[in-house]
């Protein structure tokens, strides 16, 4: 059986810089002096892989970018904000929206897909803001994040803030509410992300930046036409059975058991459910990125499983996280109006 490998020290640690890792596991995190590793000293994006230094070229295959084929510092070195979301069309629209919000040249025009040579992800930029799609689910966002984090590292980006903008199912909140995640939890309501590495199960922290979450909540008070709150976000590996839906192709539980589970999740502090936040929080945290998750709830799962709102209503809901993040970025950049 795979061994469960849980570091006993703080999750503020790094991969062992040597080729071997001391017990309990060669794949887990080992403590390093905080002074030598903290991104606060330089603001640079960290990578936790000593093998990268031995590579002549790093090909970011799924982004259609590379260290030899592209001048990554020239292309991305001034990026300060990275916003990621599931849909390519939504992230293109967000880039266009940010161009207008920041008063950039070419506002109103179409934006070029930097990853046009790949059909996996789409990437756009609006001044200091990078907008990237990540697909659906943990495997898809994990692949994108590995390559994105290496991209930011190779580009020598500093003081980057990364935010996942998405949709979710609400829990005990009204449809259209925006949830700022304070902690991403798994299906058992635990703040952890389990990653199988070779034949070991590695457990990683999913804690997000609390100061960033509070800053976003403060900014939301200037947008009074929709409710915004802070709460736990539950991340699952599946949309149907994994989220307790009764309307999938498979269902082995009763409606009573489903409601009992969702109520227990609510009592544990969960306010919305999606499929990416634990992996997002874990990878960003390990690489020193200040990260946040901001999702709109399309329905209250305690009231049903299927999304019944009209296309027009859902489109307006999906603008809400974008409006909040745009206000936050404008405020950070010192624009006249937030």
C-alpha positions as a printed NumPy array, in Angstrom:
array([[  0.   ,   0.   ,   0.   ],
       [  1.15 ,   3.588,  -0.56 ],
       [  2.524,   5.182,   2.571],
       [  0.772,   8.227,   3.983],
       [  3.481,  10.801,   4.318],
       [  2.565,  13.744,   6.532],
       [  5.381,  16.128,   7.525],
       [  5.4  ,  16.838,  11.254],
       [  6.803,  20.313,  10.865],
       [  5.271,  23.496,   9.538],
       [  4.049,  23.463,   5.968],
       [  6.255,  26.533,   5.456],
       [  9.012,  24.331,   4.113],
       [ 10.735,  23.5  ,   0.864],
       [ 11.784,  20.501,  -1.151],
       [ 15.148,  19.151,  -0.122],
       [ 17.823,  20.891,  -2.235],
       [ 19.906,  17.707,  -2.347],
       [ 19.319,  14.612,  -4.435],
       [ 18.262,  12.605,  -1.395],
       [ 15.637,  13.392,   1.172],
       [ 15.891,  12.338,   4.842],
       [ 13.204,  10.245,   6.517],
       [ 10.285,   9.895,   6.665],
       [ 10.022,  10.046,   2.881],
       [ 12.23 ,  10.959,  -0.068],
       [  9.328,  12.798,  -1.714],
       [  7.968,  14.869,   1.153],
       [  8.837,  18.33 ,   2.362],
       [ 11.837,  18.878,   4.585],
       [ 12.434,  21.964,   6.742],
       [ 14.815,  24.632,   5.494],
       [ 15.958,  27.903,   7.068],
       [ 13.162,  30.406,   6.485],
       [ 15.7  ,  33.197,   5.946],
       [ 17.147,  31.427,   2.918],
       [ 13.822,  30.51 ,   1.335],
       [ 11.299,  33.223,   2.087],
       [ 10.037,  34.964,  -1.071],
       [  9.566,  38.095,   1.046],
       [ 13.24 ,  38.927,   0.668],
       [ 13.151,  39.236,  -3.117],
       [  9.491,  38.86 ,  -4.091],
       [ 10.527,  36.279,  -6.682],
       [  8.379,  33.267,  -7.485],
       [  9.968,  30.128,  -6.033],
       [ 10.234,  26.71 ,  -7.623],
       [ 10.805,  23.639,  -5.477],
       [ 12.638,  21.464,  -7.992],
       [ 16.455,  21.196,  -8.   ],
       [ 16.362,  19.349, -11.334],
       [ 15.32 ,  22.505, -13.197],
       [ 18.791,  23.98 , -12.758],
       [ 20.27 ,  21.019, -14.648],
       [ 18.031,  21.439, -17.683],
       [ 19.408,  23.135, -20.784],
       [ 15.902,  24.153, -21.838],
       [ 12.513,  24.164, -20.123],
       [  9.658,  23.536, -22.545],
       [  6.292,  24.621, -21.165],
       [  4.519,  22.269, -23.518],
       [  0.88 ,  22.904, -22.607],
       [  1.371,  26.683, -22.808],
       [  3.323,  26.549, -26.088],
       [  6.189,  28.502, -24.495],
       [  9.808,  27.736, -23.648],
       [ 12.987,  29.222, -22.223],
       [ 14.857,  28.988, -25.548],
       [ 12.045,  29.799, -27.954],
       [ 10.722,  32.824, -26.032],
       [ 12.204,  35.731, -24.087],
       [ 10.109,  35.116, -20.99 ],
       [ 11.497,  38.021, -18.893],
       [ 10.702,  40.464, -21.721],
       [  7.249,  38.985, -22.283],
       [  6.137,  38.561, -18.67 ],
       [  8.633,  40.195, -16.311],
       [  6.284,  43.06 , -15.396],
       [  3.282,  40.858, -14.527],
       [  1.924,  41.635, -11.038],
       [ -1.479,  39.925, -11.087],
       [ -2.413,  36.512, -12.459],
       [ -6.095,  35.596, -12.703],
       [ -7.066,  32.04 , -13.592],
       [-10.448,  30.534, -14.38 ],
       [-11.919,  27.467, -16.015],
       [-13.284,  28.8  , -19.298],
       [-11.074,  30.186, -22.121],
       [-13.892,  32.482, -23.272],
       [-14.43 ,  33.816, -19.757],
       [-10.732,  34.562, -19.297],
       [-10.568,  36.297, -22.667],
       [-13.549,  38.417, -21.652],
       [-11.854,  39.183, -18.341],
       [ -8.7  ,  40.387, -20.136],
       [-10.822,  42.646, -22.347],
       [-12.654,  43.904, -19.255],
       [ -9.361,  44.671, -17.485],
       [ -8.092,  46.598, -20.505],
       [-11.121,  48.857, -20.25 ],
       [-10.887,  49.11 , -16.449],
       [ -7.214,  50.117, -16.597],
       [ -7.664,  52.475, -19.558],
       [ -5.103,  50.602, -21.664],
       [ -4.46 ,  51.144, -25.34 ],
       [ -6.528,  48.851, -27.507],
       [ -9.393,  48.683, -25.024],
       [-12.448,  47.348, -26.834],
       [-10.356,  45.401, -29.335],
       [ -9.874,  41.641, -29.293],
       [ -6.959,  40.265, -27.283],
       [ -4.413,  37.825, -28.65 ],
       [ -4.111,  34.337, -27.186],
       [ -0.479,  33.961, -26.128],
       [ -0.92 ,  30.156, -26.061],
       [ -2.573,  29.974, -29.485],
       [ -0.2  ,  27.188, -30.524],
       [ -1.725,  24.92 , -27.897],
       [ -5.342,  23.794, -27.629],
       [ -5.09 ,  23.057, -23.896],
       [ -5.138,  26.495, -22.277],
       [ -5.651,  30.102, -23.335],
       [ -3.621,  33.041, -22.018],
       [ -4.199,  36.776, -22.417],
       [ -2.705,  39.868, -20.859],
       [ -3.923,  43.354, -20.004],
       [ -0.992,  45.458, -18.843],
       [  0.286,  43.92 , -15.579],
       [ -2.575,  41.398, -15.504],
       [ -2.273,  37.883, -16.936],
       [ -5.543,  36.014, -17.57 ],
       [ -5.339,  32.226, -18.06 ],
       [ -7.821,  29.377, -18.406],
       [ -7.257,  26.195, -16.421],
       [-10.023,  23.843, -17.544],
       [-12.124,  21.792, -15.116],
       [-10.867,  19.829, -12.141],
       [ -7.684,  19.271, -10.177],
       [ -5.667,  17.44 , -12.891],
       [ -6.258,  20.223, -15.406],
       [ -5.469,  23.141, -13.086],
       [ -2.457,  21.284, -11.665],
       [ -0.822,  20.913, -15.081],
       [ -1.426,  24.558, -15.874],
       [ -0.104,  25.748, -12.493],
       [  3.145,  23.783, -12.747],
       [  3.916,  25.456, -16.061],
       [  2.582,  28.861, -15.021],
       [  4.698,  28.908, -11.85 ],
       [  7.785,  27.953, -13.844],
       [  6.902,  30.68 , -16.357],
       [  6.717,  33.32 , -13.609],
       [  9.999,  32.016, -12.171],
       [ 11.835,  32.066, -15.507],
       [ 10.425,  35.532, -16.242],
       [ 11.801,  36.768, -12.886],
       [  8.421,  38.176, -11.891],
       [  8.262,  39.806,  -8.454],
       [  5.489,  40.3  ,  -5.892],
       [  2.877,  38.418,  -7.893],
       [ -0.67 ,  37.979,  -6.606],
       [ -2.629,  35.074,  -8.095],
       [ -6.414,  34.724,  -7.899],
       [ -8.721,  31.981,  -9.08 ],
       [-11.977,  33.436, -10.404],
       [-14.741,  30.916, -10.87 ],
       [-18.23 ,  29.552, -10.416],
       [-19.371,  27.169,  -7.709],
       [-22.313,  25.641,  -5.954],
       [-23.302,  27.579,  -2.853],
       [-24.121,  26.051,   0.499],
       [-26.685,  27.836,   2.625],
       [-26.204,  31.103,   0.722],
       [-28.303,  32.759,  -1.953],
       [-27.539,  32.306,  -5.631],
       [-25.303,  35.079,  -6.937],
       [-23.339,  35.421,  -3.68 ],
       [-19.576,  35.787,  -4.062],
       [-17.453,  33.65 ,  -1.732],
       [-13.876,  34.633,  -0.862],
       [-12.166,  31.465,   0.345],
       [-10.341,  31.581,   3.654],
       [ -9.508,  27.875,   3.566],
       [ -9.849,  25.186,   0.907],
       [-10.952,  21.841,   2.331],
       [-11.328,  18.34 ,   0.938],
       [-14.462,  16.188,   0.855],
       [-13.98 ,  15.335,   4.531],
       [-13.792,  19.057,   5.411],
       [-10.03 ,  18.887,   6.132],
       [ -7.64 ,  21.674,   5.002],
       [ -5.371,  19.401,   3.006],
       [ -4.518,  18.28 ,  -0.499],
       [ -3.369,  14.735,  -1.129],
       [ -1.036,  14.202,  -4.081],
       [  0.244,  10.762,  -5.103],
       [  3.961,  11.057,  -5.899],
       [  5.34 ,   7.782,  -7.261],
       [  3.86 ,   5.357,  -4.711],
       [  3.614,   7.778,  -1.799],
       [  0.642,   9.891,  -0.751],
       [  1.962,  13.357,   0.055],
       [ -0.235,  15.685,   2.113],
       [  0.042,  19.439,   1.57 ],
       [ -1.462,  22.45 ,   3.278],
       [ -4.286,  24.36 ,   1.589],
       [ -4.097,  27.535,   3.643],
       [ -4.615,  30.722,   1.648],
       [ -3.396,  34.252,   2.365],
       [ -5.728,  35.61 ,   5.06 ],
       [ -4.641,  39.237,   4.619],
       [ -5.42 ,  39.035,   0.909],
       [ -8.874,  37.581,   1.639],
       [ -9.62 ,  40.414,   4.07 ],
       [ -8.378,  42.994,   1.558],
       [-10.732,  41.576,  -1.053],
       [-13.633,  41.611,   1.404],
       [-12.916,  45.261,   2.234],
       [-12.899,  46.127,  -1.468],
       [-16.226,  44.32 ,  -1.937],
       [-17.947,  46.821,   0.351],
       [-17.714,  49.355,  -2.466],
       [-19.81 ,  47.03 ,  -4.667],
       [-23.114,  46.843,  -2.792],
       [-25.308,  45.232,  -5.455],
       [-24.371,  41.64 ,  -4.596],
       [-23.509,  39.857,  -1.313],
       [-19.883,  38.909,  -0.638],
       [-18.671,  36.753,   2.239],
       [-15.652,  34.815,   3.48 ],
       [-15.97 ,  31.065,   4.061],
       [-14.449,  27.643,   3.508],
       [-14.549,  26.188,   0.004],
       [-14.881,  22.44 ,  -0.416],
       [-12.976,  20.981,  -3.345],
       [-14.061,  17.654,  -4.839],
       [-12.727,  15.37 ,  -7.568],
       [-16.084,  15.106,  -9.312],
       [-19.134,  17.225, -10.173],
       [-21.802,  14.571,  -9.586],
       [-21.231,  11.792,  -7.039],
       [-18.346,  13.662,  -5.413],
       [-20.597,  16.645,  -4.693],
       [-23.568,  14.574,  -3.544],
       [-25.746,  15.183,  -6.579],
       [-28.778,  13.009,  -7.236],
       [-28.884,  13.677, -10.987],
       [-25.753,  11.942, -12.309],
       [-25.539,   8.767, -14.365],
       [-24.653,   6.987, -11.1  ],
       [-26.085,   7.543,  -7.626],
       [-25.898,   5.106,  -4.721],
       [-27.25 ,   7.305,  -1.889],
       [-30.589,   8.7  ,  -0.807],
       [-31.693,  12.321,  -0.808],
       [-31.69 ,  12.199,   3.002],
       [-28.07 ,  11.062,   3.106],
       [-27.124,  13.766,   0.616],
       [-28.745,  16.507,   2.701],
       [-27.142,  15.196,   5.886],
       [-23.711,  15.399,   4.224],
       [-24.244,  18.907,   2.88 ],
       [-25.554,  20.127,   6.244],
       [-22.476,  18.713,   7.961],
       [-20.332,  20.531,   5.428],
       [-22.159,  23.768,   6.195],
       [-21.673,  23.247,   9.943],
       [-17.94 ,  22.771,   9.263],
       [-17.819,  26.245,   7.692],
       [-18.151,  25.308,   4.016],
       [-20.031,  27.929,   1.985],
       [-19.375,  26.745,  -1.56 ],
       [-18.192,  23.722,  -3.538],
       [-15.959,  23.527,  -6.616],
       [-13.207,  21.314,  -8.081],
       [ -9.872,  23.171,  -8.075],
       [ -9.198,  25.096,  -4.862],
       [ -7.172,  22.577,  -2.82 ],
       [ -4.63 ,  21.966,  -5.592],
       [ -4.522,  25.7  ,  -6.343],
       [ -3.9  ,  26.624,  -2.702],
       [ -1.287,  23.903,  -2.191],
       [  0.838,  24.663,  -5.263],
       [  0.681,  28.431,  -4.861],
       [  1.492,  28.236,  -1.163],
       [  4.542,  26.03 ,  -1.669],
       [  5.93 ,  28.404,  -4.3  ],
       [  5.504,  31.56 ,  -2.249],
       [  2.611,  33.075,  -4.195],
       [ -0.004,  35.162,  -2.4  ],
       [ -3.181,  33.454,  -3.528],
       [ -6.946,  33.846,  -3.251],
       [-10.031,  32.046,  -4.547],
       [-13.102,  34.121,  -5.438],
       [-16.134,  32.246,  -6.786],
       [-19.769,  33.098,  -7.368],
       [-22.43 ,  30.621,  -6.264],
       [-24.79 ,  29.698,  -9.11 ],
       [-27.298,  28.029,  -6.767],
       [-27.808,  26.885,  -3.186],
       [-27.1  ,  23.147,  -3.146],
       [-29.324,  22.72 ,  -0.08 ],
       [-32.231,  23.682,  -2.353],
       [-31.425,  21.454,  -5.328],
       [-28.824,  20.054,  -7.717],
       [-29.569,  21.527, -11.142],
       [-28.832,  25.076, -12.25 ],
       [-32.134,  26.566, -13.394],
       [-31.326,  30.272, -13.746],
       [-31.561,  31.786, -17.227],
       [-28.51 ,  32.341, -19.401],
       [-28.779,  36.086, -18.848],
       [-28.861,  35.711, -15.053],
       [-25.927,  33.29 , -15.058],
       [-23.929,  35.637, -17.293],
       [-24.468,  38.476, -14.814],
       [-23.515,  36.221, -11.9  ],
       [-20.234,  35.342, -13.619],
       [-19.344,  39.027, -13.926],
       [-19.465,  39.502, -10.154],
       [-16.086,  37.958,  -9.229],
       [-14.541,  39.777, -12.197],
       [-15.927,  43.113, -11.006],
       [-14.552,  42.532,  -7.515],
       [-11.101,  41.535,  -8.769],
       [-11.017,  44.499, -11.166],
       [-11.801,  46.838,  -8.268],
       [ -9.081,  45.188,  -6.181],
       [ -6.465,  45.501,  -8.93 ],
       [ -7.361,  49.128,  -9.627],
       [ -7.029,  49.889,  -5.921],
       [ -3.667,  48.109,  -5.704],
       [ -2.402,  50.051,  -8.707],
       [ -3.54 ,  53.338,  -7.201],
       [ -6.157,  54.166,  -9.795],
       [ -8.354,  57.176,  -9.034],
       [-11.522,  55.126,  -8.579],
       [-11.92 ,  51.624,  -7.156]])
